[in-house]
Amino acid sequence: MPGPVQWQKASTPSSIISFYHWAFLPNVDLATAMISAFGGDKYTLSNLARWKGQNETGITKLQENDAENVYAQAFKYEHVIRATCDDYRASAEEELGEHEDDQKAGRKVDCDVLVLYSDAFLGSRGKIEVWQDWVGEKGTLETRGIGGGTGHFLAEEAPEETAEKMLAFYRAHV
């Protein structure tokens, strides 16, 4: 979802629970300290467990080449945690205003846009068509869901289907 849309969705208890990290991570110093104290690797693995899909093939693919451990090991470093938190902080602060100003001024993305999403993860939680408000007259929007119980990690859980949908888009638009 575009940042401003995601922030608007954080207005109900269920959305706050589902997307708790959007409210937690922008508190850069606090979140960095708490994640570091807990263990960035444990924090990452707990989120991976929440966000991965329910498809056994997808889970196996996510675990191939030790992908979960690679993510977890990266989050052992305070500078990685801090940079991630700062990215969410920027989404809540300066980027939010910039995006809202762009929308008010009618500035849009003027190229073809592909939005890939998990049917079971983001697809079940919101209207993907909201992206249309962000695409200008010179662009087209294509939305493609990936099913089969795939979770948040499309490229890791469903690499072949993700690549096929991306290639089909690029062949049609480039």
N, C-alpha and C positions, 0 to 999 in steps of 0.2 A: 504494500500500500504506500502511496505517497505519504511523506511525513505528517503533513497537517491532517490528513484523513485518519492516520493511525492515532494521532494525539486526540482527535475528536472522539474516536471510538473508546478511549480510556475514560469514559464517563459512567460506566456501570461496574458494579462489583465483579461480575463474571469476567468482563473484559480485563479489568485490572489484575485479577488472579491469573488469567491466561497469559497476559503480556506484562507480567510484573516487572520484567527487566527494563521496560521502557520508562518506568518511573524510578526505578532503583539506580540504574547505571549512570544517569546524568549527574548524580551526586558524586562527582569524580573522586574527591578525596575520601569520603566515607565509603563508597562502594569499593574503591581500590583497597583500602585498609581492611574492610570486612572480607572481601574475596581472598586477599593475600593471607589473612589470618586463618580462614577456613581451609585454604589450599586452592590455588587457581585450578589445579588439575582436577581436584574433586568437584569444584564448582562446575567446571566444564562438563565432566562426565555426568553430573546430575542433570544438567540442561540437555545434553545429548539424549539421555534416557527419556526425558519429557517430550522432546521434539522429534525424535525419529519415528518412523511409521510403524505399522503393525505387520507389515509384509515380511515374512521370513527371508525371502530372496533379497529384498531391499536391506534388511538388517545385516545379512551376510555380506552384501556388497559394501555397506558402510564400514564394516569391520575389516574388509580386505586391505592388505598392505598396511595394517595397523593404523588406519585413518583416525579412529577415535583417540588413540594414544598420541598421534601427532598433534591433534587439536589440544588435548589435555597438557601435553608437554609445553606447548607454546604459552599456555596460560600460567605456567609456573613463574614466568618473568613479570615483575611488577610493571615494567614499561609497556608490555603488551596489554595487561589489564587496564592500565591508565589510558592508553591510546584508545582502547575499545570504549571505555567509559566516556572519554572526551568526544568520541564520535557521536554517541547518544546525546551528550550534553549539547553539542552543536545542533543536533536535530531539534532539540527543545528550545534553543535560544536563537542564534542568528539565522540558521537555515529556515526555521519556522517563519520568521518575519519575511525573509527573502522569497520564500515560496508563496506566502499569502500576497505579497506585493506583486509578484509575477501574475498570479491569478487575477487580481483586481485590475491590473494593467492589460490583461488579455495576452500576455506573453505565454506561448505554449511551446512544446517540443514539436518542431516542424520537420520531422522525419518519421519513417515507419518505425513502429515500436512493437516489440514482442514481449508479452508478459507471460512467463511460465509460472505455474503455481501447482501446489499439491491439492488435489480435490479434497482429500481428507484433512488437510491442515488449514491452509489459508482459504481454500475454496469453500470450506464449510463455515467459515467465520465472517465472511464479508462479501460484498458485491465487488467482484474483480472489475466490473464495467466502470467503476469509479475512475479508472485510468483514462477513460475517454475525455474527461474534463481537463486533462493535462496535455492532450495531443492536439496540435494545430491543424489548420486546413491543408497544409502541405504534407501531412503525415497520415498514416492509417494505423489503427490499433488492432492487433491480433492478440487474443488471449487463448492460451492453451493449457488445459489442466492435465496433470499426470495422475492417473488413478492407481488402482491396485494396492491401496493402503500405504502409499508412499508418504513419508513425513516431510519435514522442513528441508531436508538435505537432498534436493532433487538430483544434483550431479553425482552425488555419492551413492544414493539409494537406487536410482534409475538412470544410470549413465547412458545406456543405449537409447532409451526413449527420449531423454533430454536432448541428446545429440541429434537424433532424427528430427525432432521438432525444430531445433535451431537451424539445422541445415535446410530443411524445407522452407523456413522463413527466409533465410538468406538467399536461397535459389530463386525465390519468388520476388524478392525486393532489391536485390543488389545486381 
